[in-house]
């Protein structure tokens, strides 16, 4: 399945990875080895605002990353200030430090330069605005789709012709000091 909705999602994922690689290259060029591309992206999403960790998570795309871990690294490196709410001690508020705001300002110019480089090509500002609008509509569709029951294709029939039939859980058995898997593999315990 190469095109359509799935193709757009796959392309967006690849573009996100390439963008992180570009950002990593810029951080390397600046000689910054105390911040990763994901952490820099978190800084950019934070901007000049003070927010909770939950609010920050909703702003960005940090799939496959641990936001709390990355925030603790940003605090440790001096890019972010973290404070507990006086009213509710369970709530942690974060904001960019002066060091973090300076880096975010540089990275905003970095992205502006990329946009300028795209100007006059297939990626001109109008095309970027259209792309952003379409991706926003797709995101809203997917979000709305999550809140309603599945419709469309009928359930797959049971039986051997069902390619993705759930399998019984694979449980090893214990035999003395060994773990024996149904495949016949044997591992020593301890």
Secondary structure as UniProt FT lines:
FT   HELIX           4..29
FT   TURN            30..31
FT   HELIX           37..46
FT   TURN            47..48
FT   STRAND          51..52
FT   HELIX           53..59
FT   TURN            63..64
FT   HELIX           67..76
FT   TURN            77..78
FT   STRAND          80..84
FT   TURN            89..90
FT   STRAND          92..96
FT   HELIX           98..118
FT   TURN            119..120
FT   TURN            122..123
FT   HELIX           125..146
FT   TURN            160..161
FT   TURN            163..164
FT   STRAND          173..175
FT   TURN            176..177
FT   STRAND          178..180
FT   TURN            182..183
FT   STRAND          186..188
//
